[in-house]
Structures are given as structure tokens and as C-alpha cells.
Amino acid sequence: QVQLVESGGGLVQPVGSLRLSCAASGSAFATYLMAWYRQPPGKERELVASITRTGSTVYADSQKGRFTISRDNAKNTVYLQMNSLKPEDTAVYYCASGLNSFNYWGQGTQVTVSS
């Protein structure tokens, strides 16, 4: 069983930045595929970015060049650096992990982009 705890969300103005963190329990973190998803108000959950155990990354088209996913296996933590934030980035952001699919999910952290 893996527990994921997100942090770092909040209210930010347009074109601002935030860094989300996701701390994972357990000793097998380095073997897990990790990802960030988000769910905007009234919409379905969508992939933001993912990172493999070896550091290969995938991004949704709308986040390319603005968001960066990274992981620190020594700290059992995955990060999402978000720059040039837009109002349409407002959503609950979820951390997800698993060996080959995303079996484990965090509780989510709210990100609101508004002036």
C-alpha cells in the first residue's frame, strides 16, 4: 500500500508560479511510475504530466513548456513546477503512482489562478 500526500497548492495570480509536492510512503518509490493529474471545475480528470522510474517524462500539450515534473527518489517525492499559470489551470491537482498503471492516488490539492 502506498500513501500519497500532496502539498503546495493555493491561490496565485495569472502568470505566477507554484510548485506542488507529493510525498509517498514506502520503500519502493524509486520503482514506481508517478504522475500529476488535475480536475478542473465541472470537468473530468486529465493527465498533466508523468515521469518514469528512470526520469522519462510525458506532458499534456497544454502544459508543455510551462510545467516541469521531477522526482527525488531519495526523498520519496515528486514535484510539479508550474510557471506562467493561467486561469484555466485552476483545478484540483492529484498525485498518482503505480508500477504499470496508477493504482494509488492522493487526496488532491487545490490550485486557483485568479487576479
Phi, psi and omega per residue, in radians:
Q1 nan 2.346 3.139
V2 -2.053 2.307 3.034
Q3 -1.904 2.362 -3.114
L4 -2.106 2.319 -3.139
V5 -2.235 2.006 3.129
E6 -1.549 2.689 3.040
S7 -2.697 2.899 3.047
G8 1.824 -0.071 3.116
G9 -1.283 3.018 3.117
G10 2.789 -2.879 3.128
L11 -1.713 2.283 -3.139
V12 -2.461 2.596 3.109
Q13 -1.379 2.708 3.061
P14 -0.925 2.515 -3.065
V15 1.238 0.053 3.067
G16 -1.392 -3.085 -3.098
S17 -2.288 2.685 3.012
L18 -2.551 2.654 2.994
R19 -2.137 2.100 3.068
L20 -1.612 2.555 3.068
S21 -2.188 2.619 3.080
C22 -2.382 1.962 3.128
A23 -1.677 2.288 -3.098
A24 -1.959 2.502 3.068
S25 -1.532 2.886 3.050
G26 1.659 2.859 -3.052
S27 -1.726 0.000 -3.070
A28 -1.814 0.299 -3.057
F29 -0.933 -0.737 -3.053
A30 -1.098 -0.336 -3.123
T31 -1.600 -0.133 -3.015
Y32 -1.585 2.506 2.878
L33 -1.297 2.351 -3.114
M34 -2.166 2.667 -3.133
A35 -2.723 2.799 2.953
W36 -2.019 2.278 2.990
Y37 -2.034 2.889 3.028
R38 -2.526 2.702 3.093
Q39 -2.281 1.784 3.085
P40 -1.189 2.792 3.138
P41 -1.002 2.234 3.093
G42 1.286 0.142 -3.109
K43 -2.154 2.994 3.137
E44 -1.429 2.790 3.083
R45 -1.174 2.460 -3.097
E46 -2.399 2.644 3.108
L47 -1.250 2.367 3.030
V48 -1.744 -0.939 -3.120
A49 -2.865 2.707 3.069
S50 -2.396 2.788 -3.140
I51 -2.516 2.311 -3.127
T52 -1.449 3.076 3.129
R53 -1.114 -0.415 -3.137
T54 -1.683 0.012 3.052
G55 1.703 0.068 3.062
S56 -1.253 2.434 -3.025
T57 -2.128 2.672 3.038
V58 -2.351 2.396 3.138
Y59 -2.207 2.577 2.947
A60 -1.189 2.590 -3.054
D61 -0.978 -0.668 -3.057
S62 -1.256 -0.213 -3.132
Q63 -1.859 -0.167 -3.099
K64 -1.043 2.268 3.129
G65 1.529 -0.250 3.133
R66 -1.944 -0.624 -3.090
F67 -1.908 2.587 3.075
T68 -2.354 2.171 3.061
I69 -1.726 2.461 3.108
S70 -2.614 2.902 3.136
R71 -2.465 2.604 3.054
D72 -2.159 1.732 -3.059
N73 -1.154 -0.486 3.120
A74 -1.198 -0.445 -3.129
K75 -1.855 0.068 -3.101
N76 0.911 0.769 -3.025
T77 -2.370 2.447 2.996
V78 -2.064 2.534 -3.053
Y79 -2.124 2.726 2.968
L80 -2.337 1.868 3.056
Q81 -1.530 2.129 -3.093
M82 -2.055 2.073 3.137
N83 -2.046 2.855 3.107
S84 0.871 0.856 -3.065
L85 -1.161 2.546 -3.116
K86 -2.098 2.749 3.085
P87 -0.965 -0.561 -3.131
E88 -1.284 -0.088 3.015
D89 -1.452 -0.092 3.094
T90 -1.051 2.189 -3.056
A91 -3.092 2.947 2.875
V92 -1.560 2.214 -3.103
Y93 -1.794 2.268 -3.087
Y94 -2.048 2.473 2.992
C95 -1.657 2.466 -3.139
A96 -2.415 2.632 3.127
S97 -2.625 2.859 3.097
G98 2.985 2.982 -3.136
L99 -1.334 -0.855 3.130
N100 -2.240 -0.273 3.047
S101 -2.520 2.981 -3.015
F102 -1.602 1.666 -3.116
N103 -1.610 -0.352 -3.046
Y104 -2.100 2.419 -3.086
W105 -2.351 2.563 3.012
G106 -1.475 -3.129 -3.093
Q107 -1.473 -0.247 3.110
G108 1.672 2.672 3.063
T109 -2.361 2.354 -3.062
Q110 -1.412 2.311 3.003
V111 -2.103 2.153 3.127
T112 -2.146 2.145 3.137
V113 -1.916 1.918 -3.056
S114 -2.781 2.592 3.065
S115 -1.630 nan nan
